[in-house]
Amino acid sequence: MKASLFIILFLFLITPLYYTDAFSSAAVIEALNRDRETQDLSTLKDNSILTLVAQNKADDMAKKGYFSHTSPDGTKPWHLFKILGYKYTYAGENLAEGFKTASETEKAWIESSEHRTNILNPYFKDVGIGIAEGVNGLIIVQEFGSAQ
């Protein structure tokens, strides 16, 4: 009885570590910047406001059960940029769902022409990552921008 309780407790405690190690914001940014470096582009900086935007978006999609750039009430991603005070010249958003690692997600994004355009956009300087548990696995949001 004690051994099985210990195993359950161990698995409960280690599960968040698995997601943290395999799927951290830092790992997503690292994979993103590796792709940018192959094209001689500057690396993107983790921006706290864009991170709040991305996390809010990921949490909203998980809570409301949708997967779209536009929320069910019609809100566009740029709305949160403005509310949180990120005055941008350029902005973009990538979404992914159901991937298990940052490198797997980045590979899928870079193989998609629309997502690749955001990743390799030379005008973007900042990035924020949001990750939430959704119905179909993890929801990952990348918010890109260049502040004015």
LINCOR-V76232 format. One record per backbone hydrogen bond with DSSP energy under -1.0 kcal/mol. NH is the residue of the N-H (numbers start at 1). CO is the residue of the C=O. If there is no record, write none. Layout:
nh=[NH/NH]
co=[CO/CO]
This chain:
nh=[5/6/7/8/9/10/11/12/13/14/15/18/19/20/21/22/23/28/29/30/31/32/33/34/35/36/37/38/39/40/41/45/47/51/52/53/54/55/56/57/58/59/60/61/62/63/64/65/66/71/74/79/81/82/83/84/85/86/87/89/92/94/96/98/102/105/106/107/108/109/110/111/112/116/117/118/119/120/121/124/125/126/127/128/130/132/134/137/139/140/141/142/143/144/145/146/148]
co=[1/2/3/4/5/6/7/8/9/10/11/14/15/16/17/18/19/24/25/26/27/28/29/30/31/32/33/34/36/37/36/125/127/47/48/49/50/51/52/53/54/55/56/57/58/59/60/61/61/75/71/76/77/78/79/80/82/81/85/146/144/142/140/138/22/101/102/103/104/105/106/107/109/112/113/114/115/116/118/121/145/145/45/143/141/139/137/134/132/96/130/94/128/92/126/90/87]
